Amino acid sequence: MPFAPEVYNGQLISSLSSALRYGSSSLSDVPKLVKRVLQQEMWRSFVIEQTGVVAENRSFAEFVTRKPLEGLGSDVKTIQRMCSDDAETLDLIDRALKEEAKHGGDRKSVSVKGMIHSLDATTRDRSSQHLRRLRKDFPDLHKRVLKNELSVSQAAIEAGIYPKRISISVVSPKSAAGTILNAVDDDYIHRLIEELQARR
């Protein structure tokens, strides 16, 4: 007889699987469900609601890629994209993948092998890279991101690991000039004018 936690894990994972499968309004629930699955490591062992069988996964990557009902039948990149507005969940995903990569993954699982080989491509995602760098070198900014006091981009810019960027409409020179003037200081403006004149 499975322990109660495994039954509860299965109920929550069933909700996550349904949100992914049926989409629409349920998609908004995905980040918070993924967060709970990761925080409590529910993906390791859970009771499948439909069958009563205990499913066990050796890694988070295996859980994500494994076919339902033992897994989500998805891929890590999709899960990251669906959680892109939740910095804390992205950070948890990145930690789980980094830990799996550090230990070489589960060599017994074909699905995990494939995922480990593609980890570099997955973790090249800019937000994940910035979160990792902030966590390692700028813990105070990292905490502010997790508290939703700063976005990942804002914290990365403040830390100096990502350049400040602005969007400029080229339809109207006047509008473009106004955007630039509002974003930079006088010294930058002078250097920009010199650069433009030198290129004429």
C-alpha positions as CSV (number, residue, x, y, z in Angstrom):
1,M,0.0,0.0,0.0
2,P,1.6,3.3,-1.1
3,F,2.2,6.0,1.5
4,A,-0.2,9.0,1.5
5,P,2.5,11.4,0.2
6,E,2.7,9.4,-3.0
7,V,-1.0,9.5,-3.4
8,Y,-1.0,13.3,-3.0
9,N,2.0,13.5,-5.4
10,G,0.0,11.6,-8.0
11,Q,-3.0,13.9,-7.6
12,L,-1.0,17.0,-8.1
13,I,1.0,15.5,-11.0
14,S,-2.3,14.5,-12.6
15,S,-3.4,18.2,-12.4
16,L,-0.1,19.3,-14.0
17,S,-0.5,16.7,-16.8
18,S,-4.1,17.8,-17.5
19,A,-3.0,21.4,-17.6
20,L,-0.3,20.6,-20.2
21,R,-2.6,18.3,-22.2
22,Y,-5.7,20.5,-22.4
23,G,-4.1,23.9,-22.3
24,S,-6.3,27.1,-22.5
25,S,-7.0,28.6,-19.1
26,S,-5.3,25.7,-17.3
27,L,-1.9,26.7,-18.7
28,S,-1.7,29.5,-16.1
29,D,-1.5,26.8,-13.4
30,V,1.6,25.2,-14.9
31,P,4.3,27.3,-13.2
32,K,2.9,26.9,-9.7
33,L,2.3,23.2,-10.2
34,V,5.9,22.6,-11.6
35,K,7.2,24.6,-8.6
36,R,5.5,22.3,-6.1
37,V,6.6,19.2,-8.0
38,L,10.2,20.4,-7.9
39,Q,10.2,21.7,-4.3
40,Q,8.9,18.5,-2.9
41,E,10.6,16.2,-5.5
42,M,7.2,14.7,-6.3
43,W,8.5,13.5,-9.7
44,R,10.6,10.8,-8.0
45,S,7.7,8.7,-6.9
46,F,3.9,9.1,-7.2
47,V,0.7,7.0,-7.5
48,I,-0.9,7.2,-10.9
49,E,-4.5,8.2,-10.2
50,Q,-5.9,6.3,-13.2
51,T,-4.3,3.0,-12.4
52,G,-3.1,3.0,-8.7
53,V,0.3,2.0,-9.8
54,V,3.4,3.7,-8.3
55,A,5.5,5.4,-11.0
56,E,9.2,6.1,-10.2
57,N,11.6,8.3,-12.1
58,R,15.4,8.5,-11.8
59,S,15.6,12.2,-12.8
60,F,13.4,15.3,-13.4
61,A,14.4,15.1,-17.1
62,E,13.1,11.5,-17.3
63,F,9.8,12.6,-15.6
64,V,9.3,15.4,-18.1
65,T,10.1,13.3,-21.2
66,R,8.6,10.0,-20.2
67,K,5.2,9.1,-21.7
68,P,2.1,9.7,-19.7
69,L,1.0,8.4,-17.3
70,E,4.4,7.7,-15.8
71,G,5.6,11.2,-16.9
72,L,4.5,14.4,-18.6
73,G,5.2,13.4,-22.2
74,S,6.8,16.8,-22.9
75,D,10.3,18.2,-23.1
76,V,12.3,20.5,-20.7
77,K,12.5,23.4,-23.1
78,T,8.7,23.5,-23.4
79,I,8.3,23.4,-19.6
80,Q,10.9,26.2,-19.3
81,R,9.0,28.3,-21.8
82,M,5.7,27.9,-20.1
83,C,7.3,28.9,-16.8
84,S,9.3,31.8,-18.3
85,D,7.4,34.5,-16.2
86,D,8.1,32.7,-12.9
87,A,11.7,33.3,-12.0
88,E,11.6,31.0,-8.9
89,T,10.3,28.0,-11.0
90,L,12.9,28.6,-13.7
91,D,15.5,28.6,-11.0
92,L,14.3,25.3,-9.6
93,I,14.3,23.8,-13.1
94,D,17.8,25.0,-13.7
95,R,19.0,23.6,-10.4
96,A,17.5,20.2,-11.1
97,L,19.0,20.0,-14.6
98,K,22.4,21.2,-13.3
99,E,22.4,18.6,-10.6
100,E,21.5,15.8,-13.1
101,A,24.2,17.0,-15.5
102,K,26.8,17.1,-12.7
103,H,26.2,13.4,-11.9
104,G,26.1,12.4,-15.5
105,G,22.4,11.6,-15.6
106,D,21.0,8.1,-15.5
107,R,22.9,6.0,-17.9
108,K,20.3,3.3,-17.7
109,S,17.6,5.4,-19.2
110,V,17.5,6.2,-22.9
111,S,15.2,9.2,-22.5
112,V,17.5,10.7,-19.9
113,K,20.6,10.0,-22.0
114,G,19.0,12.0,-24.8
115,M,18.1,14.8,-22.4
116,I,21.6,14.9,-20.9
117,H,23.1,15.2,-24.4
118,S,20.8,18.1,-25.1
119,L,21.2,19.9,-21.7
120,D,23.8,22.3,-23.1
121,A,21.3,23.5,-25.8
122,T,18.5,23.7,-23.2
123,T,20.4,25.7,-20.6
124,R,21.6,28.2,-23.2
125,D,18.3,29.8,-22.6
126,R,19.1,33.4,-21.7
127,S,17.0,33.6,-18.5
128,S,18.4,30.3,-17.2
129,Q,21.9,31.5,-17.9
130,H,21.3,34.8,-16.1
131,L,19.6,33.1,-13.1
132,R,22.6,30.7,-12.8
133,R,25.1,33.6,-12.9
134,L,23.1,35.7,-10.4
135,R,22.8,32.7,-8.1
136,K,26.5,32.1,-8.2
137,D,28.0,35.6,-8.2
138,F,25.2,38.0,-7.2
139,P,23.2,36.3,-4.4
140,D,21.5,39.5,-3.2
141,L,20.2,40.3,-6.7
142,H,19.2,36.6,-7.1
143,K,17.1,36.8,-3.9
144,R,15.4,40.0,-5.2
145,V,14.5,38.2,-8.5
146,L,12.9,35.3,-6.5
147,K,10.9,37.8,-4.5
148,N,9.7,39.4,-7.7
149,E,11.3,42.7,-6.8
150,L,13.3,42.6,-10.1
151,S,12.9,40.8,-13.3
152,V,15.7,38.5,-14.5
153,S,16.7,41.0,-17.1
154,Q,16.7,44.0,-14.7
155,A,18.9,42.1,-12.2
156,A,21.3,41.0,-15.0
157,I,21.6,44.6,-16.2
158,E,22.2,45.8,-12.7
159,A,24.9,43.1,-12.2
160,G,26.6,44.2,-15.4
161,I,26.3,40.7,-17.0
162,Y,23.8,41.8,-19.7
163,P,23.8,45.1,-21.6
164,K,20.9,47.5,-21.3
165,R,18.7,47.4,-24.4
166,I,15.9,49.5,-25.7
167,S,13.4,49.1,-28.6
168,I,13.4,51.9,-31.1
169,S,10.8,52.6,-33.8
170,V,12.5,53.6,-37.1
171,V,9.3,54.9,-38.6
172,S,9.8,58.3,-37.1
173,P,13.3,59.9,-36.5
174,K,11.6,62.2,-33.9
175,S,10.2,59.2,-32.0
176,A,13.6,57.4,-32.3
177,A,15.4,60.4,-30.9
178,G,13.0,60.8,-28.0
179,T,13.4,57.1,-27.1
180,I,17.2,57.4,-27.1
181,L,17.2,60.7,-25.1
182,N,15.1,59.1,-22.4
183,A,17.3,56.1,-22.0
184,V,20.9,57.5,-22.0
185,D,22.9,60.4,-20.6
186,D,24.4,63.4,-22.3
187,D,27.8,61.8,-22.8
188,Y,26.3,58.9,-24.6
189,I,24.4,61.3,-26.9
190,H,27.6,63.2,-27.8
191,R,29.4,59.9,-28.6
192,L,26.5,58.7,-30.6
193,I,26.4,61.9,-32.7
194,E,30.2,61.6,-33.3
195,E,29.8,58.0,-34.4
196,L,26.9,58.8,-36.7
197,Q,28.8,61.7,-38.3
198,A,31.9,59.5,-38.8
199,R,29.9,57.0,-40.7
200,R,28.3,59.4,-43.1
